[in-house]
């Protein structure tokens, strides 16, 4: 395990039990948690993107703000649903946020997961081409985005421009050199992990995937990662990729931790998502020494180089900082971090 980050889904609700009562609360607390995470030595601050929900949505203003308030920590998404995205405008947003952060952006993309409304991407002005599924459309948007990030000129310049142009075809600006190698694909199946490798993207594998063998989640995830790495090698890319997995892990350090999460051992769950049989990975909650033993047996974590810890953001910045610090101090060193 080389890197540890947090992943926030950015929920808010107007409830007396929530520390995030509004969108403003979530956005400002997300910045504060990233700052606290950097101070304690965490490697990454990642944010989920959902539409039509009381959760974090448009990621680039938040990523830019976090980038301006921090200096070292990686800043990323897990994941942006590409069915909703204009790849051209997104390249400009991503380039700007990456330059503000000094080249620390780690963008996780995906074809998307079920949202709160039916075919929500249609409200954003997008529809699959004839013969395409919405998943195909998301992957197509992702491929266009990758091509644009290469920074090659493609647009014919106006012969009478308002300002002087450089020679040749024009590209989108601002261009951030190096961002192309910091794009990740969130894969829920073995086949899309192989596709991501062929396209030269890093791999994000979350706490659920297609149940393709009936084996435990972590075993299937480890196989997915190995298939990805084999496909990467076969594709002949000239740089080494990264692989992240997400986990819900809580060290029970005090009575409050035990009240929130000490409810006995969890296990994998089977469910249906987008008409697909999926396996959902277990959560971990135990005293630190027990956690270390359990996590050493997690084959998915063993295959990855980055672990993203999901955080209960509605419990507030102070408590989430405690959750992260407990893992960094009492669990991660025994698993090879630092």
C-alpha positions as CSV (number, residue, x, y, z in Angstrom):
1,X,0.0,0.0,0.0
2,X,1.7,3.2,-1.2
3,X,-1.0,5.8,-1.0
4,X,-4.1,6.4,1.2
5,X,-6.8,8.9,0.4
6,X,-10.3,9.7,1.5
7,X,-13.4,9.5,-0.7
8,X,-16.4,11.7,0.2
9,X,-19.8,11.2,-1.3
10,X,-20.7,14.7,-0.1
11,X,-24.2,14.1,1.4
12,X,-26.2,16.8,3.1
13,X,-29.7,16.8,4.7
14,X,-31.7,19.2,6.7
15,X,-31.6,17.0,9.8
16,X,-30.6,17.9,13.4
17,X,-28.4,14.8,13.3
18,X,-26.4,16.0,10.3
19,X,-23.3,18.3,10.5
20,X,-24.0,19.1,6.8
21,X,-27.4,20.7,6.6
22,X,-26.9,22.4,3.2
23,X,-24.9,22.3,0.0
24,X,-22.8,25.2,1.4
25,X,-21.9,23.1,4.4
26,X,-20.8,20.2,2.3
27,X,-18.6,22.3,0.0
28,X,-16.9,24.3,2.7
29,X,-16.4,21.3,4.9
30,X,-15.0,19.3,2.0
31,X,-12.3,22.0,1.6
32,X,-11.6,21.9,5.4
33,X,-11.3,18.1,5.5
34,X,-8.9,18.1,2.6
35,X,-6.7,20.7,4.4
36,X,-6.9,18.6,7.6
37,X,-6.0,15.5,5.6
38,X,-3.0,17.1,4.1
39,X,-1.8,18.3,7.5
40,X,-2.0,14.7,9.0
41,X,-0.1,13.3,6.0
42,X,-2.9,11.7,3.9
43,X,-2.0,11.3,0.2
44,X,-5.3,12.1,-1.5
45,X,-8.7,13.9,-1.2
46,X,-11.3,12.4,-3.6
47,X,-14.9,13.3,-4.2
48,X,-17.9,11.5,-5.7
49,X,-20.1,13.2,-8.3
50,X,-23.9,12.7,-8.4
51,X,-26.6,14.6,-10.2
52,X,-30.2,15.4,-9.1
53,X,-29.3,14.5,-5.5
54,X,-28.3,16.3,-2.2
55,X,-24.7,15.3,-2.8
56,X,-21.6,16.8,-4.4
57,X,-22.2,17.4,-8.2
58,X,-20.1,19.8,-10.3
59,X,-16.6,18.9,-9.2
60,X,-14.3,21.5,-10.7
61,X,-15.1,24.5,-8.5
62,X,-14.5,22.3,-5.5
63,X,-11.3,20.8,-6.9
64,X,-9.9,24.2,-7.7
65,X,-10.8,25.5,-4.3
66,X,-9.1,22.6,-2.6
67,X,-6.1,23.0,-4.9
68,X,-5.8,26.7,-3.9
69,X,-6.0,25.9,-0.1
70,X,-3.5,23.0,-0.2
71,X,0.0,22.4,-1.5
72,X,0.8,18.7,-1.6
73,X,-2.2,16.4,-1.4
74,X,-3.6,14.7,-4.5
75,X,-7.1,16.0,-5.5
76,X,-9.4,13.7,-7.4
77,X,-12.9,12.4,-8.2
78,X,-14.3,8.9,-7.9
79,X,-16.1,9.2,-10.3
80,X,-17.4,11.7,-12.9
81,X,-20.3,10.2,-14.9
82,X,-19.3,10.9,-18.5
83,X,-22.8,10.4,-19.8
84,X,-23.5,13.9,-18.4
85,X,-20.3,15.6,-19.7
86,X,-19.3,17.8,-22.6
87,X,-15.7,16.6,-23.1
88,X,-14.7,19.9,-24.7
89,X,-15.8,22.1,-21.9
90,X,-14.6,19.6,-19.4
91,X,-11.0,19.7,-20.8
92,X,-11.0,23.5,-20.1
93,X,-12.3,23.0,-16.6
94,X,-9.9,20.2,-15.8
95,X,-6.9,22.1,-17.2
96,X,-7.8,25.1,-15.1
97,X,-8.2,23.1,-11.9
98,X,-5.0,21.2,-12.5
99,X,-3.0,24.4,-13.1
100,X,-4.4,26.0,-9.9
101,X,-3.4,22.9,-7.9
102,X,0.1,22.7,-9.5
103,X,-0.5,19.5,-11.3
104,X,-2.1,17.5,-8.5
105,X,-5.4,16.5,-10.2
106,X,-6.3,12.8,-10.4
107,X,-9.6,12.6,-12.3
108,X,-11.6,9.4,-12.0
109,X,-14.2,9.0,-14.8
110,X,-16.8,6.3,-15.5
111,X,-19.6,5.5,-17.8
112,X,-21.8,6.1,-14.8
113,X,-24.1,4.4,-12.3
114,X,-27.8,4.7,-11.6
115,X,-28.9,8.2,-10.8
116,X,-31.9,9.7,-9.0
117,X,-33.9,10.3,-12.2
118,X,-34.6,8.3,-15.3
119,X,-32.1,9.0,-18.1
120,X,-30.9,12.2,-16.4
121,X,-28.3,12.8,-19.0
122,X,-31.0,13.7,-21.5
123,X,-31.8,16.7,-19.3
124,X,-28.2,17.7,-19.9
125,X,-28.6,17.6,-23.6
126,X,-27.1,14.2,-24.4
127,X,-28.5,11.1,-26.0
128,X,-26.9,7.9,-27.3
129,X,-26.3,7.7,-31.0
130,X,-28.2,5.1,-33.0
131,X,-27.2,1.7,-31.9
132,X,-25.5,3.0,-28.7
133,X,-26.4,2.3,-25.1
134,X,-26.0,5.1,-22.5
135,X,-22.9,3.2,-21.3
136,X,-21.5,3.3,-24.8
137,X,-22.1,7.0,-24.9
138,X,-20.3,7.5,-21.6
139,X,-17.3,5.6,-22.9
140,X,-17.4,7.6,-26.2
141,X,-17.4,10.9,-24.2
142,X,-14.5,9.6,-22.2
143,X,-12.5,8.7,-25.3
144,X,-13.1,12.2,-26.8
145,X,-11.9,13.7,-23.5
146,X,-8.7,11.7,-23.6
147,X,-7.9,12.7,-27.1
148,X,-8.4,16.4,-26.3
149,X,-6.1,16.1,-23.3
150,X,-3.2,15.2,-25.6
151,X,-3.2,18.9,-26.5
152,X,-3.0,18.6,-30.3
153,X,-4.4,21.3,-32.4
154,X,-7.7,20.4,-34.2
155,X,-9.7,23.7,-34.8
156,X,-9.1,25.8,-37.9
157,X,-8.2,29.4,-36.8
158,X,-10.2,32.4,-37.9
159,X,-8.2,34.3,-40.6
160,X,-9.2,37.6,-39.0
161,X,-8.9,36.9,-35.3
162,X,-9.4,39.4,-32.5
163,X,-6.0,38.4,-31.1
164,X,-3.0,36.9,-32.8
165,X,-3.0,33.1,-33.0
166,X,0.0,30.7,-32.8
167,X,0.7,28.9,-36.1
168,X,-1.3,25.9,-37.1
169,X,-4.6,24.4,-35.8
170,X,-5.7,25.5,-32.4
171,X,-6.3,23.4,-29.3
172,X,-8.4,24.0,-26.2
173,X,-6.9,26.1,-23.5
174,X,-5.7,26.1,-20.8
175,X,-3.7,23.0,-21.5
176,X,-2.1,21.3,-18.5
177,X,0.9,19.1,-19.5
178,X,0.9,15.7,-17.8
179,X,-2.8,15.6,-16.9
180,X,-3.5,12.9,-19.5
181,X,-1.5,10.4,-17.4
182,X,-3.5,11.2,-14.3
183,X,-6.9,10.1,-15.7
184,X,-8.5,7.1,-14.1
185,X,-11.5,4.9,-15.1
186,X,-13.9,3.5,-12.6
187,X,-14.5,0.0,-13.7
188,X,-17.2,-2.4,-12.4
189,X,-16.4,-5.4,-14.5
190,X,-13.4,-7.3,-15.8
191,X,-14.0,-6.3,-19.4
192,X,-14.1,-2.5,-18.7
193,X,-10.9,-2.8,-16.7
194,X,-9.2,-4.3,-19.7
195,X,-10.7,-1.5,-21.9
196,X,-9.3,1.1,-19.5
197,X,-5.9,-0.4,-19.7
198,X,-6.0,-0.4,-23.5
199,X,-6.9,3.3,-23.4
200,X,-4.1,4.1,-21.1
201,X,-6.0,5.1,-18.0
202,X,-5.3,4.3,-14.4
203,X,-7.9,2.0,-12.7
204,X,-10.3,2.8,-9.9
205,X,-12.2,-0.2,-8.5
206,X,-14.8,0.6,-5.9
207,X,-16.7,-1.5,-3.3
208,X,-18.9,-3.2,-5.9
209,X,-18.4,-5.0,-9.1
210,X,-20.2,-7.4,-11.4
211,X,-20.4,-10.8,-9.8
212,X,-18.5,-12.7,-12.4
213,X,-17.5,-15.9,-10.5
214,X,-19.5,-16.1,-7.3
215,X,-16.3,-15.8,-5.3
216,X,-15.8,-13.3,-2.4
217,X,-15.7,-9.6,-3.6
218,X,-12.0,-9.1,-2.7
219,X,-11.0,-12.2,-4.7
220,X,-12.9,-11.0,-7.8
221,X,-11.5,-7.5,-7.4
222,X,-7.9,-8.8,-7.2
223,X,-8.5,-10.8,-10.4
224,X,-9.9,-7.7,-12.1
225,X,-6.7,-5.8,-11.2
226,X,-4.4,-8.6,-12.5
227,X,-6.4,-8.7,-15.8
228,X,-6.0,-4.9,-16.0
229,X,-2.2,-5.1,-15.5
230,X,-1.9,-7.8,-18.1
231,X,-3.8,-5.8,-20.6
232,X,-1.7,-2.7,-19.8
233,X,1.5,-4.6,-20.5
234,X,0.0,-6.0,-23.7
235,X,-0.9,-2.5,-24.9
236,X,2.7,-1.4,-24.7
237,X,2.3,1.8,-22.8
238,X,5.5,3.5,-21.8
239,X,4.6,4.4,-18.2
240,X,3.4,2.6,-15.1
241,X,-0.3,2.9,-14.2
242,X,-1.8,3.2,-10.8
243,X,-4.7,1.2,-9.3
244,X,-7.0,2.3,-6.4
245,X,-9.6,0.4,-4.4
246,X,-12.2,1.9,-2.1
247,X,-13.0,0.6,1.3
248,X,-15.1,1.5,4.4
249,X,-12.6,1.0,7.2
250,X,-13.1,2.2,10.8
251,X,-10.8,1.8,13.7
252,X,-12.8,1.5,16.9
253,X,-10.8,3.8,19.3
254,X,-13.5,5.1,21.7
255,X,-17.1,4.7,22.7
256,X,-18.3,7.1,20.0
257,X,-16.6,5.0,17.3
258,X,-18.2,1.9,18.7
259,X,-21.6,3.5,18.9
260,X,-21.4,4.5,15.2
261,X,-19.7,1.5,13.7
262,X,-19.2,-1.3,16.3
263,X,-22.2,-3.4,15.3
264,X,-20.5,-6.7,14.6
265,X,-18.7,-8.0,11.5
266,X,-20.2,-7.3,8.1
267,X,-20.0,-9.5,5.0
268,X,-20.3,-9.2,1.2
269,X,-23.7,-8.6,-0.2
270,X,-25.3,-9.6,-3.5
271,X,-27.7,-7.2,-5.3
272,X,-28.9,-6.1,-8.7
273,X,-27.7,-2.8,-10.2
274,X,-28.6,-1.7,-13.7
275,X,-30.0,-5.2,-14.3
276,X,-26.6,-6.7,-13.4
277,X,-25.9,-9.1,-10.6
278,X,-23.3,-7.3,-8.4
279,X,-21.3,-8.2,-5.4
280,X,-20.8,-5.4,-2.8
281,X,-17.7,-5.6,-0.6
282,X,-17.9,-5.7,3.2
283,X,-17.1,-2.9,5.6
284,X,-14.4,-3.2,8.2
285,X,-14.8,-1.9,11.8
286,X,-12.7,-3.3,14.6
287,X,-9.9,-2.5,17.1
288,X,-6.7,-1.6,15.2
289,X,-4.9,-5.0,15.8
290,X,-7.9,-6.9,14.5
291,X,-8.2,-4.5,11.5
292,X,-4.6,-5.2,10.5
293,X,-5.2,-8.9,10.5
294,X,-8.4,-8.6,8.5
295,X,-7.0,-6.2,5.9
296,X,-3.9,-8.3,5.3
297,X,-6.3,-11.0,4.0
298,X,-8.0,-8.6,1.6
299,X,-6.6,-9.6,-1.8
300,X,-7.9,-6.5,-3.5
301,X,-6.0,-4.2,-1.2
302,X,-2.9,-6.3,-1.7
303,X,-3.1,-5.9,-5.5
304,X,-3.7,-2.1,-5.4
305,X,-1.2,0.7,-4.8
306,X,-3.8,3.2,-3.5
307,X,-6.7,2.8,-1.0
308,X,-9.5,5.3,-0.8
309,X,-11.2,5.4,2.6
310,X,-14.9,6.3,2.4
311,X,-15.8,8.9,5.0
312,X,-19.2,9.6,6.7
313,X,-19.1,13.2,5.8
314,X,-22.3,14.1,7.6
315,X,-20.6,13.5,10.9
316,X,-18.5,16.6,10.4
317,X,-14.9,17.6,9.7
318,X,-13.5,17.0,13.3
319,X,-14.9,13.4,13.5
320,X,-13.8,12.5,10.0
321,X,-10.3,13.8,10.7
322,X,-10.3,11.5,13.8
323,X,-11.4,8.6,11.6
324,X,-8.6,9.1,9.1
325,X,-6.0,9.8,11.7
326,X,-6.8,6.6,13.6
327,X,-6.2,4.6,10.4
328,X,-3.0,6.4,9.5
329,X,-1.6,6.1,13.0
330,X,-2.7,2.7,14.2
331,X,-3.4,0.6,11.1
332,X,-1.7,1.8,7.9
333,X,2.0,1.5,9.0
334,X,1.5,-2.2,9.7
335,X,0.2,-2.7,6.1
336,X,3.3,-1.1,4.6
337,X,2.2,2.5,4.2
338,X,5.2,4.9,4.4
